[in-house]
Amino acid sequence: MPRYYFRLHVNGQQQTKDSQGHQFANGKEACSHAVKRMPAALRKYARLTGNTHLAIEISNGKHTLNVIRGKVIIESQ
């Protein structure tokens, strides 16, 4: 099975670099995994920084295959 790597970027700054990766049958499964991780990551970083722009970059170790993006904007009344 191919190995996929996930890098987390918060507000344009790389936060984590996945050096071990995870094995998935294909890129579609790797992308699905990143989408499932997004809500928890948004909750975590929005608590720490307020407005948050988050990106999970999926690569095969050589090339970026997909980027999953999400954001939280906190508006006060």
mmCIF file of the C-alpha atoms, coordinates in Angstrom:
data_MODEL
# 
_entry.id   MODEL 
# 
loop_
_atom_site.group_PDB 
_atom_site.id 
_atom_site.type_symbol 
_atom_site.label_atom_id 
_atom_site.label_alt_id 
_atom_site.label_comp_id 
_atom_site.label_asym_id 
_atom_site.label_entity_id 
_atom_site.label_seq_id 
_atom_site.pdbx_PDB_ins_code 
_atom_site.Cartn_x 
_atom_site.Cartn_y 
_atom_site.Cartn_z 
_atom_site.occupancy 
_atom_site.B_iso_or_equiv 
_atom_site.pdbx_formal_charge 
_atom_site.auth_seq_id 
_atom_site.auth_comp_id 
_atom_site.auth_asym_id 
_atom_site.auth_atom_id 
_atom_site.pdbx_PDB_model_num 
ATOM 1  C CA . MET A 1 1  ? 0.000   0.000  0.000  1.00 0.00 ? 1  MET A CA 1 
ATOM 2  C CA . PRO A 1 2  ? 1.252   3.521  -0.757 1.00 0.00 ? 2  PRO A CA 1 
ATOM 3  C CA . ARG A 1 3  ? 2.330   5.809  2.072  1.00 0.00 ? 3  ARG A CA 1 
ATOM 4  C CA . TYR A 1 4  ? 0.903   9.333  2.395  1.00 0.00 ? 4  TYR A CA 1 
ATOM 5  C CA . TYR A 1 5  ? 2.233   12.236 4.470  1.00 0.00 ? 5  TYR A CA 1 
ATOM 6  C CA . PHE A 1 6  ? 0.189   14.988 6.128  1.00 0.00 ? 6  PHE A CA 1 
ATOM 7  C CA . ARG A 1 7  ? 1.522   18.455 6.943  1.00 0.00 ? 7  ARG A CA 1 
ATOM 8  C CA . LEU A 1 8  ? -0.559  20.866 8.999  1.00 0.00 ? 8  LEU A CA 1 
ATOM 9  C CA . HIS A 1 9  ? -0.395  24.609 8.305  1.00 0.00 ? 9  HIS A CA 1 
ATOM 10 C CA . VAL A 1 10 ? -2.093  27.091 10.650 1.00 0.00 ? 10 VAL A CA 1 
ATOM 11 C CA . ASN A 1 11 ? -2.497  30.708 9.553  1.00 0.00 ? 11 ASN A CA 1 
ATOM 12 C CA . GLY A 1 12 ? 0.130   30.178 6.852  1.00 0.00 ? 12 GLY A CA 1 
ATOM 13 C CA . GLN A 1 13 ? 2.744   28.670 9.167  1.00 0.00 ? 13 GLN A CA 1 
ATOM 14 C CA . GLN A 1 14 ? 3.701   25.001 9.105  1.00 0.00 ? 14 GLN A CA 1 
ATOM 15 C CA . GLN A 1 15 ? 2.874   23.445 12.486 1.00 0.00 ? 15 GLN A CA 1 
ATOM 16 C CA . THR A 1 16 ? 3.601   19.780 11.959 1.00 0.00 ? 16 THR A CA 1 
ATOM 17 C CA . LYS A 1 17 ? 5.639   17.719 9.545  1.00 0.00 ? 17 LYS A CA 1 
ATOM 18 C CA . ASP A 1 18 ? 4.643   14.076 9.199  1.00 0.00 ? 18 ASP A CA 1 
ATOM 19 C CA . SER A 1 19 ? 7.871   12.094 8.879  1.00 0.00 ? 19 SER A CA 1 
ATOM 20 C CA . GLN A 1 20 ? 6.294   8.638  9.266  1.00 0.00 ? 20 GLN A CA 1 
ATOM 21 C CA . GLY A 1 21 ? 3.193   8.926  7.091  1.00 0.00 ? 21 GLY A CA 1 
ATOM 22 C CA . HIS A 1 22 ? 0.238   6.558  6.938  1.00 0.00 ? 22 HIS A CA 1 
ATOM 23 C CA . GLN A 1 23 ? -0.587  3.805  4.512  1.00 0.00 ? 23 GLN A CA 1 
ATOM 24 C CA . PHE A 1 24 ? -3.813  3.947  2.518  1.00 0.00 ? 24 PHE A CA 1 
ATOM 25 C CA . ALA A 1 25 ? -5.028  1.962  -0.467 1.00 0.00 ? 25 ALA A CA 1 
ATOM 26 C CA . ASN A 1 26 ? -5.148  5.107  -2.603 1.00 0.00 ? 26 ASN A CA 1 
ATOM 27 C CA . GLY A 1 27 ? -5.130  8.905  -2.592 1.00 0.00 ? 27 GLY A CA 1 
ATOM 28 C CA . LYS A 1 28 ? -8.902  9.089  -2.205 1.00 0.00 ? 28 LYS A CA 1 
ATOM 29 C CA . GLU A 1 29 ? -8.693  7.295  1.159  1.00 0.00 ? 29 GLU A CA 1 
ATOM 30 C CA . ALA A 1 30 ? -5.838  9.562  2.266  1.00 0.00 ? 30 ALA A CA 1 
ATOM 31 C CA . CYS A 1 31 ? -7.904  12.618 1.329  1.00 0.00 ? 31 CYS A CA 1 
ATOM 32 C CA . SER A 1 32 ? -10.917 11.248 3.229  1.00 0.00 ? 32 SER A CA 1 
ATOM 33 C CA . HIS A 1 33 ? -8.706  10.761 6.297  1.00 0.00 ? 33 HIS A CA 1 
ATOM 34 C CA . ALA A 1 34 ? -7.602  14.417 6.158  1.00 0.00 ? 34 ALA A CA 1 
ATOM 35 C CA . VAL A 1 35 ? -11.197 15.633 5.799  1.00 0.00 ? 35 VAL A CA 1 
ATOM 36 C CA . LYS A 1 36 ? -12.191 13.620 8.893  1.00 0.00 ? 36 LYS A CA 1 
ATOM 37 C CA . ARG A 1 37 ? -9.293  15.156 10.877 1.00 0.00 ? 37 ARG A CA 1 
ATOM 38 C CA . MET A 1 38 ? -10.188 18.737 9.918  1.00 0.00 ? 38 MET A CA 1 
ATOM 39 C CA . PRO A 1 39 ? -12.973 19.471 12.496 1.00 0.00 ? 39 PRO A CA 1 
ATOM 40 C CA . ALA A 1 40 ? -10.827 18.415 15.475 1.00 0.00 ? 40 ALA A CA 1 
ATOM 41 C CA . ALA A 1 41 ? -7.845  20.418 14.217 1.00 0.00 ? 41 ALA A CA 1 
ATOM 42 C CA . LEU A 1 42 ? -10.033 23.497 13.673 1.00 0.00 ? 42 LEU A CA 1 
ATOM 43 C CA . ARG A 1 43 ? -11.432 23.209 17.216 1.00 0.00 ? 43 ARG A CA 1 
ATOM 44 C CA . LYS A 1 44 ? -7.957  22.888 18.704 1.00 0.00 ? 44 LYS A CA 1 
ATOM 45 C CA . TYR A 1 45 ? -6.344  25.818 16.900 1.00 0.00 ? 45 TYR A CA 1 
ATOM 46 C CA . ALA A 1 46 ? -9.374  28.150 17.007 1.00 0.00 ? 46 ALA A CA 1 
ATOM 47 C CA . ARG A 1 47 ? -9.306  27.898 20.814 1.00 0.00 ? 47 ARG A CA 1 
ATOM 48 C CA . LEU A 1 48 ? -5.640  28.919 20.813 1.00 0.00 ? 48 LEU A CA 1 
ATOM 49 C CA . THR A 1 49 ? -5.578  31.629 18.158 1.00 0.00 ? 49 THR A CA 1 
ATOM 50 C CA . GLY A 1 50 ? -9.145  32.847 17.557 1.00 0.00 ? 50 GLY A CA 1 
ATOM 51 C CA . ASN A 1 51 ? -9.616  33.330 13.813 1.00 0.00 ? 51 ASN A CA 1 
ATOM 52 C CA . THR A 1 52 ? -7.960  30.351 12.193 1.00 0.00 ? 52 THR A CA 1 
ATOM 53 C CA . HIS A 1 53 ? -7.088  29.337 8.645  1.00 0.00 ? 53 HIS A CA 1 
ATOM 54 C CA . LEU A 1 54 ? -6.025  25.712 8.489  1.00 0.00 ? 54 LEU A CA 1 
ATOM 55 C CA . ALA A 1 55 ? -4.623  23.589 5.671  1.00 0.00 ? 55 ALA A CA 1 
ATOM 56 C CA . ILE A 1 56 ? -3.732  19.912 5.651  1.00 0.00 ? 56 ILE A CA 1 
ATOM 57 C CA . GLU A 1 57 ? -1.308  19.148 2.832  1.00 0.00 ? 57 GLU A CA 1 
ATOM 58 C CA . ILE A 1 58 ? -1.270  15.553 1.586  1.00 0.00 ? 58 ILE A CA 1 
ATOM 59 C CA . SER A 1 59 ? 1.809   14.302 -0.254 1.00 0.00 ? 59 SER A CA 1 
ATOM 60 C CA . ASN A 1 60 ? 3.327   11.090 -1.474 1.00 0.00 ? 60 ASN A CA 1 
ATOM 61 C CA . GLY A 1 61 ? 6.677   12.141 -0.016 1.00 0.00 ? 61 GLY A CA 1 
ATOM 62 C CA . LYS A 1 62 ? 7.768   13.866 -3.225 1.00 0.00 ? 62 LYS A CA 1 
ATOM 63 C CA . HIS A 1 63 ? 4.795   15.869 -4.478 1.00 0.00 ? 63 HIS A CA 1 
ATOM 64 C CA . THR A 1 64 ? 1.752   17.561 -2.960 1.00 0.00 ? 64 THR A CA 1 
ATOM 65 C CA . LEU A 1 65 ? -1.338  15.640 -4.046 1.00 0.00 ? 65 LEU A CA 1 
ATOM 66 C CA . ASN A 1 66 ? -4.142  17.515 -2.263 1.00 0.00 ? 66 ASN A CA 1 
ATOM 67 C CA . VAL A 1 67 ? -4.691  20.381 0.144  1.00 0.00 ? 67 VAL A CA 1 
ATOM 68 C CA . ILE A 1 68 ? -7.716  20.366 2.453  1.00 0.00 ? 68 ILE A CA 1 
ATOM 69 C CA . ARG A 1 69 ? -8.574  23.853 3.750  1.00 0.00 ? 69 ARG A CA 1 
ATOM 70 C CA . GLY A 1 70 ? -10.850 25.075 6.521  1.00 0.00 ? 70 GLY A CA 1 
ATOM 71 C CA . LYS A 1 71 ? -11.303 28.217 8.557  1.00 0.00 ? 71 LYS A CA 1 
ATOM 72 C CA . VAL A 1 72 ? -12.978 29.515 11.672 1.00 0.00 ? 72 VAL A CA 1 
ATOM 73 C CA . ILE A 1 73 ? -13.914 33.175 11.926 1.00 0.00 ? 73 ILE A CA 1 
ATOM 74 C CA . ILE A 1 74 ? -15.066 34.402 15.305 1.00 0.00 ? 74 ILE A CA 1 
ATOM 75 C CA . GLU A 1 75 ? -17.298 37.469 15.173 1.00 0.00 ? 75 GLU A CA 1 
ATOM 76 C CA . SER A 1 76 ? -18.201 39.378 18.319 1.00 0.00 ? 76 SER A CA 1 
ATOM 77 C CA . GLN A 1 77 ? -21.442 41.366 18.536 1.00 0.00 ? 77 GLN A CA 1 
# 
